[in-house]
Amino acid sequence: MSVSNGLPKFTGFIRRLVEDGRMTAENMQQAMLSAKKAQQDIVPYLIENHKLSPQMIAETISLEFGEPVFDLSVYDSVQILRDLVEDKLITKHRVLPIYRRGNILYIATSNPTNMDAMDAIRFNSKMNIEAIIVEHPQLEKLIEQNFAQADSFEFSDEDIDLDLEQGHQDSNDEEDDSPQGDEAPIVKYINKLLIDAIRMGASDLHFEPYEKSYRVRYRVDGVLRHIASPPLQLATRLASRLKVMSQMDISEKRVPQDGRIKLKLSKSKAIDFRVNSLPT
């Protein structure tokens, strides 16, 4: 965007929106400044704050680029190319790798002029990138259904440096379900995993400790999806917390156990989880 004689001069689909009378030049200039200050892409900003139609914006971008709008509602999410782009980049830049042809990776985006996003995906995938124009709400829905927010699962250095020694707990301690001291981050972490599993419509949650790694997976639409990789040194704390929540014996590690968690979402709504543990 440049300024001539005190009036803003726009380019691309932004210019088309102004010329078509969707917004005044002054309002568009202010919107772009506000979106930049909020570190938000201009397309969702215009939709959320100026109530512009997502379909109209997508069609305007389509006219500008000479490319059709792709209907994500008919796209099978199982085909998302998760192994080519890191999840954190998908959730950060709000784009989806939906198709590959040779060394070309086709990226669904509601704003193909967002070069920061395109460059990040190109660098991460080491492939050539082609933008596929989609409506923003459809894109958001697909990302929300298939990807947990990466920043929801990150531990700070302070959290990772928790004292990992497990003290003896009596039966009263086992029944205490409230956060205690430095266990609070673990409590919040597991609660967030459970809530995100509900939001994504997961039928199963897998907490999987291995010799050198730890992973959390959800089963969504019959497919196991990798969600998070917490630090391996927190495996014991995660297992203990889950056992406390499901009223299992946290001192018993040699035999399988069954339990149940009731997660209260509001005064009138609660979700029951059936929990099974296996010795590792």
C-alpha positions as CSV (number, residue, x, y, z in Angstrom):
1,M,0.0,0.0,0.0
2,S,1.4,3.4,-1.0
3,V,0.0,6.9,-0.4
4,S,-0.5,9.5,-3.1
5,N,-1.8,13.0,-2.4
6,G,-2.9,12.0,1.1
7,L,-5.1,9.1,-0.2
8,P,-4.0,5.5,0.1
9,K,-3.2,3.5,-3.1
10,F,-4.0,-0.2,-2.8
11,T,-3.0,-3.2,-4.9
12,G,-4.3,-6.7,-5.6
13,F,-7.6,-7.8,-4.1
14,I,-7.6,-5.0,-1.6
15,R,-7.8,-2.5,-4.4
16,R,-10.7,-4.5,-5.9
17,L,-12.6,-4.5,-2.6
18,V,-12.3,-0.7,-2.4
19,E,-13.1,-0.1,-6.1
20,D,-16.1,-2.3,-5.8
21,G,-17.4,-0.2,-2.9
22,R,-17.1,-2.9,-0.3
23,M,-15.2,-0.5,1.9
24,T,-14.0,3.1,1.7
25,A,-10.3,3.8,1.2
26,E,-10.0,5.4,4.6
27,N,-11.7,2.4,6.4
28,M,-9.5,-0.1,4.4
29,Q,-6.4,1.8,5.3
30,Q,-7.3,1.8,9.0
31,A,-8.2,-1.9,8.8
32,M,-4.8,-2.8,7.3
33,L,-3.0,-0.8,10.0
34,S,-5.1,-2.5,12.8
35,A,-4.6,-6.0,11.4
36,K,-0.9,-5.4,11.2
37,K,-0.8,-4.1,14.8
38,A,-2.8,-7.2,15.9
39,Q,-0.6,-9.4,13.9
40,Q,-3.6,-10.9,12.1
41,D,-4.0,-11.6,8.5
42,I,-6.2,-9.0,6.7
43,V,-8.8,-11.6,5.4
44,P,-10.0,-12.9,8.8
45,Y,-9.7,-9.3,10.1
46,L,-12.1,-8.0,7.5
47,I,-14.5,-10.9,8.1
48,E,-14.5,-10.5,11.9
49,N,-14.3,-6.8,12.3
50,H,-16.0,-5.3,9.1
51,K,-18.4,-8.2,8.5
52,L,-17.4,-8.7,4.9
53,S,-18.7,-11.9,3.3
54,P,-16.1,-14.7,3.2
55,Q,-17.5,-15.9,-0.1
56,M,-17.3,-12.4,-1.5
57,I,-13.7,-12.0,-0.5
58,A,-12.8,-15.4,-1.9
59,E,-14.5,-14.5,-5.2
60,T,-12.7,-11.2,-5.3
61,I,-9.3,-12.9,-4.8
62,S,-10.3,-15.4,-7.4
63,L,-10.9,-12.7,-10.0
64,E,-7.6,-11.0,-9.1
65,F,-5.6,-14.2,-9.5
66,G,-7.6,-15.7,-12.3
67,E,-8.0,-19.0,-10.3
68,P,-11.2,-20.7,-9.2
69,V,-12.3,-20.9,-5.5
70,F,-11.9,-24.5,-4.2
71,D,-14.8,-25.8,-2.0
72,L,-13.1,-27.3,1.1
73,S,-16.5,-28.7,2.2
74,V,-16.0,-31.6,-0.3
75,Y,-12.4,-32.2,0.7
76,D,-11.6,-35.4,2.6
77,S,-9.5,-34.4,5.6
78,V,-7.8,-37.8,5.6
79,Q,-5.9,-36.6,2.5
80,I,-4.2,-33.7,4.3
81,L,-0.5,-34.0,3.8
82,R,0.5,-33.8,7.4
83,D,3.9,-35.3,6.9
84,L,5.1,-32.6,4.6
85,V,4.5,-29.5,6.8
86,E,4.9,-29.1,10.6
87,D,1.7,-28.8,12.5
88,K,2.8,-25.6,14.2
89,L,3.2,-23.9,10.9
90,I,-0.3,-24.9,9.7
91,T,-1.9,-23.6,12.9
92,K,0.2,-20.5,13.0
93,H,-0.3,-19.4,9.3
94,R,-3.8,-20.9,8.9
95,V,-3.0,-22.8,5.7
96,L,-3.4,-26.5,4.7
97,P,-1.3,-28.7,2.4
98,I,-4.0,-30.5,0.5
99,Y,-2.5,-32.0,-2.6
100,R,0.9,-32.8,-4.1
101,R,2.0,-33.2,-7.7
102,G,5.7,-34.1,-8.1
103,N,7.7,-31.3,-6.3
104,I,4.7,-29.0,-6.2
105,L,2.7,-28.7,-3.0
106,Y,-0.7,-27.2,-3.2
107,I,-1.7,-25.1,-0.2
108,A,-5.2,-24.1,0.7
109,T,-5.3,-20.5,1.9
110,S,-7.8,-17.7,2.2
111,N,-5.1,-15.1,1.4
112,P,-2.5,-16.1,-1.3
113,T,-0.8,-12.7,-0.9
114,N,0.4,-13.6,2.6
115,M,4.0,-14.2,1.5
116,D,5.2,-14.8,5.0
117,A,3.0,-17.9,5.2
118,M,3.9,-19.1,1.7
119,D,7.6,-18.6,2.3
120,A,7.5,-20.5,5.7
121,I,5.7,-23.4,4.1
122,R,8.1,-23.5,1.1
123,F,11.1,-23.5,3.4
124,N,9.7,-26.1,5.7
125,S,8.5,-28.5,3.0
126,K,11.5,-27.8,0.6
127,M,9.0,-27.9,-2.2
128,N,7.5,-25.4,-4.7
129,I,4.3,-23.9,-3.5
130,E,1.0,-23.2,-5.4
131,A,-1.8,-21.4,-3.6
132,I,-5.4,-22.8,-3.7
133,I,-8.0,-20.1,-2.9
134,V,-10.6,-21.1,-0.3
135,E,-13.2,-19.5,1.9
136,H,-11.7,-18.6,5.3
137,P,-14.4,-20.2,7.5
138,Q,-14.1,-23.5,5.7
139,L,-10.4,-23.4,6.1
140,E,-10.6,-22.5,9.8
141,K,-13.1,-25.3,10.4
142,L,-10.9,-27.9,8.8
143,I,-7.8,-26.8,10.8
144,E,-9.7,-26.7,14.1
145,Q,-11.1,-30.2,13.4
146,N,-7.7,-31.7,12.5
147,F,-5.0,-29.8,14.4
148,A,-4.7,-28.9,18.0
149,Q,-3.2,-25.5,18.7
150,A,0.6,-26.0,18.9
151,D,1.1,-23.4,21.6
152,S,-1.4,-25.2,23.8
153,F,1.0,-28.1,24.2
154,E,4.3,-26.3,24.8
155,F,6.0,-26.4,28.2
156,S,8.1,-23.6,29.4
157,D,11.6,-24.3,30.7
158,E,10.3,-23.7,34.2
159,D,7.6,-26.4,33.7
160,I,10.1,-28.9,32.4
161,D,12.5,-28.3,35.3
162,L,9.9,-29.5,37.8
163,D,11.2,-31.8,40.5
164,L,10.5,-35.3,39.0
165,E,10.8,-37.3,42.2
166,Q,7.6,-39.0,43.1
167,G,6.9,-39.1,46.8
168,H,4.7,-41.6,48.6
169,Q,1.0,-40.8,48.6
170,D,-1.6,-42.3,50.9
171,S,-5.2,-43.0,50.0
172,N,-6.3,-39.5,50.9
173,D,-3.7,-38.0,48.6
174,E,-5.0,-40.2,45.8
175,E,-8.5,-38.9,46.1
176,D,-7.4,-35.2,46.1
177,D,-8.1,-34.0,42.6
178,S,-6.9,-30.4,43.0
179,P,-3.6,-29.0,41.7
180,Q,-0.9,-29.1,44.3
181,G,2.1,-26.7,43.9
182,D,4.3,-27.5,40.9
183,E,1.7,-30.1,39.7
184,A,-0.5,-27.3,38.4
185,P,1.1,-27.2,34.9
186,I,0.5,-31.0,34.5
187,V,-3.1,-30.6,35.6
188,K,-3.8,-27.8,33.1
189,Y,-2.0,-29.7,30.4
190,I,-4.1,-32.8,30.7
191,N,-7.3,-30.8,31.1
192,K,-6.4,-29.0,27.8
193,L,-5.8,-32.3,26.1
194,L,-9.1,-33.7,27.2
195,I,-11.0,-30.5,26.1
196,D,-9.3,-30.4,22.7
197,A,-10.2,-34.1,22.2
198,I,-13.8,-33.2,22.8
199,R,-13.7,-30.3,20.5
200,M,-12.1,-32.4,17.7
201,G,-14.6,-35.2,18.1
202,A,-12.1,-37.8,19.1
203,S,-13.3,-41.2,20.1
204,D,-10.0,-42.3,21.8
205,L,-7.0,-40.7,23.4
206,H,-3.7,-42.5,23.5
207,F,-1.0,-41.4,26.0
208,E,2.0,-43.4,24.8
209,P,5.4,-43.5,26.7
210,Y,8.3,-45.0,24.8
211,E,11.9,-45.6,25.7
212,K,13.2,-42.3,24.3
213,S,10.0,-40.4,23.5
214,Y,6.4,-39.7,24.5
215,R,3.5,-39.0,22.3
216,V,-0.2,-38.2,22.6
217,R,-2.6,-39.3,19.8
218,Y,-6.3,-38.8,19.2
219,R,-8.5,-41.1,17.1
220,V,-10.7,-38.9,14.9
221,D,-12.9,-40.3,12.2
222,G,-11.2,-43.7,12.7
223,V,-7.7,-42.3,12.1
224,L,-5.1,-41.9,14.8
225,R,-3.6,-38.4,14.7
226,H,-0.4,-37.4,16.4
227,I,-1.3,-34.4,18.6
228,A,1.6,-33.7,21.0
229,S,5.0,-34.8,22.2
230,P,5.5,-33.8,25.8
231,P,9.0,-34.2,27.4
232,L,9.7,-37.8,28.2
233,Q,10.7,-36.9,31.8
234,L,7.1,-35.9,32.5
235,A,5.8,-39.4,31.7
236,T,5.5,-40.4,35.3
237,R,3.7,-37.3,36.3
238,L,1.3,-37.5,33.4
239,A,0.5,-41.2,34.3
240,S,0.0,-40.3,37.9
241,R,-2.3,-37.4,37.2
242,L,-4.5,-39.6,34.8
243,K,-4.7,-42.3,37.5
244,V,-5.7,-39.8,40.2
245,M,-8.4,-38.4,37.9
246,S,-9.7,-41.8,37.1
247,Q,-9.5,-43.1,40.7
248,M,-6.9,-45.8,40.0
249,D,-4.2,-47.0,42.3
250,I,-1.2,-44.8,41.4
251,S,1.2,-47.2,43.3
252,E,0.2,-50.2,41.1
253,K,2.3,-50.2,37.9
254,R,2.5,-54.0,37.2
255,V,-1.1,-54.8,36.2
256,P,-3.7,-53.2,33.9
257,Q,-6.3,-51.0,35.5
258,D,-9.7,-49.5,34.6
259,G,-11.1,-46.3,35.7
260,R,-13.4,-43.4,34.7
261,I,-13.0,-39.6,34.5
262,K,-15.9,-37.2,34.6
263,L,-15.0,-33.9,33.2
264,K,-17.4,-31.1,34.1
265,L,-17.6,-28.6,31.3
266,S,-20.3,-26.4,32.8
267,K,-23.0,-26.5,35.4
268,S,-25.2,-28.5,33.2
269,K,-22.8,-30.5,31.0
270,A,-20.2,-33.1,31.8
271,I,-18.3,-35.7,29.7
272,D,-17.4,-39.2,30.9
273,F,-14.1,-40.8,29.9
274,R,-13.4,-44.6,30.3
275,V,-9.8,-45.0,31.2
276,N,-7.5,-48.1,30.7
277,S,-3.9,-48.3,31.8
278,L,-1.3,-50.9,30.7
279,P,2.1,-51.6,32.3
280,T,5.0,-50.4,30.2
